[in-house]
Amino acid sequence: MAFIDLSGDGGVQKQILVEGSGDETPFNGCSVALHYTGTLDSDGKQFDSSRDRNEPFEFKLGQGSVIKAFDMGVATMKLGEKCILKCAPDYAYGASGSPPNIPPNSTLNFELEMLGWKGEDLSPQSDRGIERFILKLGEGKKTPNDGAFVKIHLVGRYEGKTFEERDVEFTIGEGEEAGVVSGVEIALEKFKKAESSKLILDPRFAFGAQGNEELGVPPNATVEYVVTLKEFEREPDSWKLDDAERMEQAKLFKEKGTDYFKESKFKLALKMYEKSLSFLSSCDSQESKQFQLAVYLNKALCHQKLNDHDEAKSACNEALNIDSKNVKALYRRGQSKLALGDFEKAFDDFNLVREIEPENKAALNQVTICKQKIKDYNEQQKKVFANMFTKFAKSDKQREEEEQSRQPDVMKANFGEWRDDEREHEPTRFEQENPDVIMLNESLKDFRNM
């Protein structure tokens, strides 16, 4: 088979020796594994071989970690394909070569065998929870951002069976509302327009431990999606906006959050409140501070609805950093402390509310509850310690009785008498330190012999 010019200038040429299988090829970001044997084009001398080491060569494609010809040639290979890659110096080691095995300005030949590749890891923790395999490259350089409006076509499959196929439009960050799993949302921020990719999603980024009975997806299922990004409109970057425009965006997301809250969609509401705050992070006006205060209070309420009282406390603390006497922040923080069993600190927060608003009946009621909780706790602790001391006393008495049972019985006639095997012995350390004992023993011995 003839050589194919991959670079367009003859610098990288490829000759297929064995055709690969399937239609897919690796793409930038994939982790590929292959075998290679490198020889000098000038005399055929071998300078390196992964086969001789019996260790496949692995690298991440398109990241500049290998010579240019490798990135270019490997990207065209199918699974199981074998080929010869001819590399001019400009696409290999150039004028410097790679001493001592590769002279300067050397043209190199590599025999390659594609063993396989893993998709690009798009998961937030880089633990391969979201893998992408590009099926069709996208256009341009721009990608959607969080908050972008997107139009996509998606096909979901589990064990080869399609469980959904549809066109859908939604805002990234609000995909849950459109029934789009989080893994697709996260991946879309790396897509270019018109790109089509296969995504392999760990259960954490798909339907989780619950699965989706309606779609026929069991619990803890790893699923596959083929996603095509048809169109998108990016959300404005905050740094490009002036303060008035940032405030406008912040209000828009706060309103969205409130709408989701009213629908009891608390996780979505939290996302919107976070977006709202992100637009105000660089604003320092009094108006923006008061607006942030309101958003933090809403966040605290969402966290309480989700029984996440530690996060609720944190949101209240942020609100109190803006206004240390804010009654709602103190009251909600007190509620969360009470839920976490920190009764005394909850009592302090509700008392602060009463100091600011003496007629606040809700705070007065919470103070009463805290007092009762503290009283109940103290009584419970008394019982615990009382039981503990009773157990200690019983244990001490039992130990004392056992000790007494091991003492000699002075009422027995043979107390103090020598056993036959004890009549002759070296003085013990006790006897040495107490000579009167020796005298008493001698007297007893004389008495018995009379």
C-alpha positions as CSV (number, residue, x, y, z in Angstrom):
1,M,0.0,0.0,0.0
2,A,1.3,3.5,-0.9
3,F,2.3,6.1,1.6
4,I,-0.3,8.7,2.5
5,D,0.9,12.3,3.1
6,L,-0.5,13.3,6.5
7,S,1.3,16.7,6.9
8,G,0.7,18.0,3.3
9,D,4.4,18.7,2.8
10,G,5.7,15.1,2.8
11,G,7.1,15.5,6.3
12,V,4.8,12.9,7.8
13,Q,3.9,9.9,5.6
14,K,1.9,6.8,6.6
15,Q,1.7,3.4,5.0
16,I,-0.9,1.0,6.4
17,L,0.3,-2.6,6.9
18,V,-2.8,-4.0,8.6
19,E,-6.2,-2.4,8.5
20,G,-7.8,-1.6,11.8
21,S,-11.4,-2.2,12.9
22,G,-14.3,0.1,13.2
23,D,-14.6,3.8,12.2
24,E,-13.4,5.5,15.4
25,T,-9.9,6.9,15.8
26,P,-8.4,8.6,18.9
27,F,-8.5,12.3,19.3
28,N,-6.7,15.0,21.3
29,G,-7.0,14.3,25.0
30,C,-7.3,10.5,24.6
31,S,-4.8,8.2,26.4
32,V,-3.5,5.9,23.8
33,A,-1.5,2.6,24.1
34,L,0.6,1.2,21.3
35,H,3.7,-0.7,20.4
36,Y,6.4,0.9,18.2
37,T,9.8,0.0,16.8
38,G,11.9,3.0,15.6
39,T,14.6,2.8,12.9
40,L,16.9,5.2,11.1
41,D,15.8,5.8,7.5
42,S,19.4,6.2,6.4
43,D,20.6,2.7,7.3
44,G,17.7,0.9,9.0
45,K,19.4,0.7,12.4
46,Q,17.0,0.2,15.2
47,F,17.3,2.8,18.0
48,D,14.3,1.9,20.2
49,S,11.4,-0.6,20.6
50,S,8.6,-1.0,23.1
51,R,8.2,-4.6,21.9
52,D,11.7,-5.4,23.0
53,R,10.8,-4.1,26.5
54,N,7.4,-6.0,26.3
55,E,5.8,-2.8,27.6
56,P,3.3,-0.8,25.6
57,F,3.9,2.9,25.2
58,E,1.2,5.1,26.6
59,F,0.7,8.9,26.2
60,K,-1.9,11.5,26.0
61,L,-2.6,12.5,22.4
62,G,-2.3,16.1,21.2
63,Q,-0.6,17.4,24.3
64,G,2.9,17.8,22.9
65,S,4.4,15.1,25.0
66,V,5.7,13.2,21.9
67,I,7.2,14.2,18.6
68,K,4.9,16.0,16.2
69,A,4.7,13.0,13.8
70,F,3.4,10.8,16.6
71,D,0.6,13.2,17.5
72,M,-0.3,13.5,13.8
73,G,0.0,9.9,12.8
74,V,-1.5,8.2,15.8
75,A,-4.6,10.4,15.5
76,T,-5.4,8.6,12.2
77,M,-5.1,5.0,13.4
78,K,-8.0,2.6,14.1
79,L,-8.1,-0.1,16.7
80,G,-5.7,-2.9,15.8
81,E,-4.1,-1.0,12.9
82,K,-0.5,-1.5,12.0
83,C,1.4,1.0,9.9
84,I,4.8,2.6,9.0
85,L,5.2,6.2,9.9
86,K,7.9,8.0,8.1
87,C,9.0,11.2,9.9
88,A,11.2,14.0,8.4
89,P,13.5,15.8,10.9
90,D,11.2,18.8,11.4
91,Y,8.5,16.4,12.7
92,A,10.9,14.3,14.8
93,Y,14.1,15.4,16.6
94,G,15.2,18.1,14.2
95,A,18.7,19.5,13.9
96,S,19.7,18.5,17.4
97,G,18.7,14.8,17.1
98,S,18.6,12.7,20.2
99,P,22.1,11.6,21.1
100,P,23.6,9.0,21.1
101,N,21.1,6.9,19.1
102,I,19.6,9.5,16.8
103,P,22.0,11.7,14.8
104,P,21.1,15.4,13.9
105,N,18.6,15.9,11.0
106,S,17.6,12.2,10.9
107,T,14.5,11.0,9.1
108,L,12.9,8.2,11.2
109,N,10.7,5.3,10.5
110,F,8.3,3.9,13.1
111,E,6.4,0.7,12.9
112,L,3.2,1.2,15.0
113,E,0.5,-1.0,16.3
114,M,-2.6,0.6,17.9
115,L,-3.6,-1.4,21.0
116,G,-6.4,0.9,22.1
117,W,-7.2,4.1,23.8
118,K,-9.3,5.6,26.6
119,G,-11.5,8.6,26.2
120,E,-10.7,12.1,27.4
121,D,-11.4,12.4,31.1
122,L,-13.8,15.3,31.7
123,S,-14.8,14.5,35.3
124,P,-14.3,17.2,37.9
125,Q,-12.1,15.0,40.1
126,S,-10.2,13.5,37.1
127,D,-11.4,10.0,38.1
128,R,-12.7,8.9,34.7
129,G,-16.3,9.4,35.8
130,I,-17.0,11.2,32.4
131,E,-15.2,9.9,29.3
132,R,-15.5,11.6,25.9
133,F,-14.9,10.0,22.5
134,I,-15.2,12.5,19.7
135,L,-17.1,11.2,16.7
136,K,-17.2,14.4,14.7
137,L,-15.0,17.4,15.3
138,G,-16.8,20.7,16.0
139,E,-16.3,24.1,14.5
140,G,-14.3,27.1,15.8
141,K,-12.8,27.5,19.2
142,K,-15.6,28.7,21.4
143,T,-17.4,26.4,23.8
144,P,-20.5,26.9,26.0
145,N,-20.0,28.1,29.5
146,D,-22.1,27.6,32.7
147,G,-25.3,29.5,32.1
148,A,-25.1,29.1,28.3
149,F,-28.3,28.4,26.4
150,V,-27.8,25.2,24.3
151,K,-29.7,23.1,21.7
152,I,-28.6,19.5,21.5
153,H,-29.6,16.1,20.2
154,L,-28.9,13.2,22.5
155,V,-29.2,9.4,22.4
156,G,-28.9,7.5,25.7
157,R,-28.0,3.8,25.7
158,Y,-27.6,1.2,28.4
159,E,-26.0,-2.2,27.5
160,G,-26.5,-1.4,23.8
161,K,-30.3,-0.6,24.2
162,T,-31.5,2.9,23.5
163,F,-33.5,4.3,26.4
164,E,-34.0,7.9,25.1
165,E,-33.5,9.9,21.9
166,R,-34.6,13.5,21.6
167,D,-33.8,17.1,20.8
168,V,-33.6,19.3,23.9
169,E,-33.0,23.0,24.6
170,F,-31.9,24.2,28.1
171,T,-29.6,26.4,30.0
172,I,-26.4,24.7,31.3
173,G,-26.8,24.5,35.1
174,E,-30.5,23.9,34.8
175,G,-30.3,20.6,32.9
176,E,-32.1,18.8,35.7
177,E,-35.3,20.7,34.8
178,A,-35.1,19.3,31.2
179,G,-34.2,15.8,32.4
180,V,-30.6,16.1,31.3
181,V,-28.1,14.2,33.5
182,S,-25.3,16.1,35.1
183,G,-22.5,14.3,33.1
184,V,-23.9,15.6,29.9
185,E,-24.1,19.2,31.3
186,I,-20.5,19.0,32.5
187,A,-19.2,17.6,29.2
188,L,-21.0,20.2,27.1
189,E,-18.7,22.9,28.4
190,K,-15.9,21.2,26.4
191,F,-18.0,20.9,23.2
192,K,-17.6,23.0,20.1
193,K,-20.5,23.9,17.8
194,A,-21.6,20.9,15.6
195,E,-19.4,18.5,17.6
196,S,-20.8,15.0,18.1
197,S,-19.3,12.8,20.9
198,K,-19.9,9.6,22.7
199,L,-19.9,10.0,26.5
200,I,-19.4,7.1,29.0
201,L,-20.9,8.2,32.3
202,D,-20.3,6.7,35.7
203,P,-23.6,6.4,37.8
204,R,-22.6,9.5,39.8
205,F,-23.0,11.6,36.7
206,A,-26.0,9.7,35.3
207,F,-28.9,8.2,37.3
208,G,-27.0,7.3,40.5
209,A,-28.1,4.7,43.0
210,Q,-31.7,5.3,42.2
211,G,-31.6,4.5,38.5
212,N,-34.5,5.6,36.3
213,E,-37.4,3.1,36.3
214,E,-39.3,5.0,33.7
215,L,-36.4,4.9,31.2
216,G,-35.5,1.3,32.2
217,V,-32.1,2.2,33.6
218,P,-31.3,0.1,36.8
219,P,-29.6,1.5,39.9
220,N,-25.8,2.2,39.7
221,A,-25.8,1.9,35.9
222,T,-22.9,3.1,33.8
223,V,-24.6,4.6,30.7
224,E,-23.6,5.9,27.2
225,Y,-24.8,9.1,25.5
226,V,-24.1,10.3,22.0
227,V,-24.5,14.1,22.1
228,T,-24.5,16.5,19.3
229,L,-24.2,20.2,20.1
230,K,-26.4,22.0,17.4
231,E,-26.3,25.6,18.7
232,F,-25.4,27.5,21.7
233,E,-25.3,31.1,23.1
234,R,-22.7,31.8,25.8
235,E,-23.7,33.6,29.0
236,P,-21.9,36.9,29.2
237,D,-18.6,36.8,31.0
238,S,-18.8,38.7,34.2
239,W,-15.5,40.5,33.7
240,K,-16.7,42.0,30.5
241,L,-19.7,43.7,32.2
242,D,-19.9,46.9,34.1
243,D,-21.4,47.0,37.6
244,A,-24.9,47.9,36.4
245,E,-24.9,44.9,34.0
246,R,-23.6,42.6,36.7
247,M,-26.4,43.6,39.0
248,E,-28.9,43.0,36.2
249,Q,-27.5,39.4,35.7
250,A,-27.5,38.9,39.5
251,K,-31.1,39.9,39.8
252,L,-32.1,37.6,36.9
253,F,-30.5,34.5,38.6
254,K,-31.9,35.4,42.0
255,E,-35.4,35.5,40.4
256,K,-34.8,32.1,38.8
257,G,-33.6,30.7,42.1
258,T,-36.8,32.0,43.8
259,D,-39.0,30.4,41.2
260,Y,-37.2,27.0,41.7
261,F,-37.5,27.4,45.4
262,K,-41.3,27.9,45.1
263,E,-41.4,24.7,43.1
264,S,-39.4,22.9,45.9
265,K,-36.5,22.4,43.5
266,F,-34.0,23.4,46.1
267,K,-30.8,22.1,44.4
268,L,-31.6,24.1,41.3
269,A,-32.5,27.1,43.4
270,L,-29.0,26.9,45.1
271,K,-27.3,26.8,41.7
272,M,-29.1,30.0,40.6
273,Y,-28.3,31.7,43.9
274,E,-24.6,30.8,43.4
275,K,-24.7,32.2,39.9
276,S,-26.3,35.4,41.2
277,L,-23.5,35.8,43.8
278,S,-20.8,35.1,41.2
279,F,-21.8,38.3,39.3
280,L,-21.5,40.4,42.4
281,S,-18.1,39.0,43.7
282,S,-16.3,42.1,42.5
283,C,-19.0,44.7,43.4
284,D,-18.5,46.7,46.6
285,S,-21.5,49.1,46.5
286,Q,-24.0,49.3,49.3
287,E,-26.7,48.1,46.9
288,S,-24.7,45.0,45.9
289,K,-23.9,44.3,49.6
290,Q,-27.6,44.4,50.5
291,F,-28.4,42.2,47.5
292,Q,-25.8,39.7,48.5
293,L,-27.3,39.6,52.0
294,A,-30.7,38.6,50.6
295,V,-29.2,35.9,48.4
296,Y,-27.2,34.4,51.3
297,L,-30.4,34.3,53.4
298,N,-32.1,32.5,50.6
299,K,-29.2,30.0,50.3
300,A,-29.5,29.3,54.0
301,L,-33.2,28.5,53.7
302,C,-32.5,26.1,50.7
303,H,-29.8,24.3,52.7
304,Q,-32.2,23.9,55.6
305,K,-34.8,22.5,53.3
306,L,-32.2,19.9,52.2
307,N,-31.2,19.2,55.9
308,D,-27.7,20.5,55.2
309,H,-27.4,22.6,58.4
310,D,-23.6,23.0,58.3
311,E,-23.9,24.7,54.9
312,A,-26.9,26.7,56.2
313,K,-24.8,28.0,59.1
314,S,-22.1,29.0,56.6
315,A,-24.6,31.0,54.5
316,C,-25.9,32.7,57.6
317,N,-22.3,33.6,58.7
318,E,-21.7,35.2,55.3
319,A,-24.9,37.2,55.7
320,L,-23.8,38.2,59.2
321,N,-20.5,39.4,57.9
322,I,-22.5,41.9,55.9
323,D,-25.0,42.8,58.7
324,S,-24.0,41.5,62.1
325,K,-27.5,42.3,63.5
326,N,-29.6,40.8,60.8
327,V,-32.5,39.1,62.5
328,K,-33.2,36.5,59.8
329,A,-29.6,35.4,59.6
330,L,-29.4,35.0,63.4
331,Y,-32.7,33.2,63.6
332,R,-31.9,30.8,60.8
333,R,-28.4,30.1,62.2
334,G,-30.0,29.4,65.5
335,Q,-32.4,26.9,63.8
336,S,-29.5,25.1,62.2
337,K,-27.5,25.0,65.4
338,L,-30.6,23.6,67.2
339,A,-31.0,20.9,64.5
340,L,-27.3,20.0,64.9
341,G,-27.7,19.6,68.7
342,D,-25.7,22.7,69.6
343,F,-28.4,23.9,72.0
344,E,-26.4,26.5,74.0
345,K,-25.2,28.3,70.9
346,A,-28.6,28.1,69.4
347,F,-30.0,29.7,72.6
348,D,-27.4,32.5,72.2
349,D,-28.5,33.3,68.7
350,F,-32.2,33.3,69.6
351,N,-31.4,35.6,72.6
352,L,-29.6,38.0,70.2
353,V,-32.8,38.1,68.1
354,R,-34.8,39.0,71.2
355,E,-32.4,41.7,72.2
356,I,-32.8,43.3,68.7
357,E,-36.6,42.6,68.5
358,P,-37.9,42.0,72.1
359,E,-41.4,41.2,70.8
360,N,-40.3,38.5,68.4
361,K,-42.5,35.6,69.4
362,A,-40.9,33.1,67.1
363,A,-37.5,33.7,68.8
364,L,-39.1,33.6,72.3
365,N,-40.6,30.2,71.4
366,Q,-37.2,28.9,70.2
367,V,-35.6,30.2,73.5
368,T,-38.1,28.1,75.4
369,I,-37.4,25.0,73.3
370,C,-33.6,25.5,73.8
371,K,-34.0,25.8,77.5
372,Q,-35.9,22.5,77.6
373,K,-33.4,20.8,75.3
374,I,-30.5,22.0,77.6
375,K,-32.4,20.8,80.7
376,D,-33.2,17.4,79.1
377,Y,-29.6,17.0,78.0
378,N,-28.2,17.9,81.5
379,E,-30.6,15.4,83.2
380,Q,-29.6,12.8,80.7
381,Q,-25.9,13.4,81.5
382,K,-26.6,13.1,85.2
383,K,-28.2,9.7,84.6
384,V,-25.3,8.6,82.5
385,F,-22.7,9.7,85.2
386,A,-24.9,8.2,88.0
387,N,-25.0,4.9,86.2
388,M,-21.3,5.1,85.5
389,F,-20.5,5.7,89.2
390,T,-22.8,2.9,90.2
391,K,-20.9,0.6,87.9
392,F,-17.6,1.8,89.2
393,A,-18.7,1.2,92.9
394,K,-20.0,-2.3,92.0
395,S,-16.8,-3.1,90.3
396,D,-14.7,-1.8,93.2
397,K,-16.8,-3.9,95.7
398,Q,-16.5,-7.0,93.6
399,R,-12.7,-6.5,93.3
400,E,-12.5,-6.0,97.1
401,E,-14.5,-9.2,97.8
402,E,-12.2,-11.2,95.4
403,E,-9.2,-9.8,97.1
404,Q,-10.5,-10.8,100.6
405,S,-11.3,-14.3,99.3
406,R,-7.6,-14.7,98.5
407,Q,-6.5,-13.8,102.1
408,P,-5.7,-16.6,104.7
409,D,-8.5,-17.6,107.1
410,V,-7.2,-16.8,110.6
411,M,-9.8,-19.0,112.2
412,K,-8.3,-22.2,110.7
413,A,-6.1,-24.2,113.1
414,N,-3.3,-24.5,110.6
415,F,-2.8,-20.8,110.1
416,G,0.8,-19.9,110.3
417,E,2.0,-23.5,110.2
418,W,4.7,-24.7,107.9
419,R,3.9,-27.1,105.1
420,D,6.5,-29.9,104.9
421,D,8.0,-28.4,101.8
422,E,8.3,-25.0,103.5
423,R,10.1,-26.0,106.6
424,E,13.5,-25.2,105.2
425,H,13.9,-22.2,102.9
426,E,15.8,-19.1,102.4
427,P,14.3,-16.0,104.0
428,T,12.0,-14.1,101.7
429,R,12.5,-10.4,100.9
430,F,9.6,-9.7,103.1
431,E,11.1,-11.7,106.0
432,Q,14.5,-10.0,105.5
433,E,12.8,-6.6,105.8
434,N,10.7,-7.8,108.8
435,P,12.9,-9.9,111.2
436,D,10.1,-10.1,113.7
437,V,8.3,-12.5,111.3
438,I,11.3,-14.9,111.3
439,M,11.2,-14.9,115.1
440,L,7.5,-15.6,115.2
441,N,7.9,-18.5,112.7
442,E,10.7,-19.9,114.8
443,S,8.6,-19.8,118.0
444,L,5.7,-21.5,116.2
445,K,8.1,-24.2,115.0
446,D,9.4,-24.7,118.6
447,F,5.8,-24.8,119.9
448,R,4.9,-27.5,117.4
449,N,7.9,-29.6,118.4
450,M,7.1,-29.6,122.1
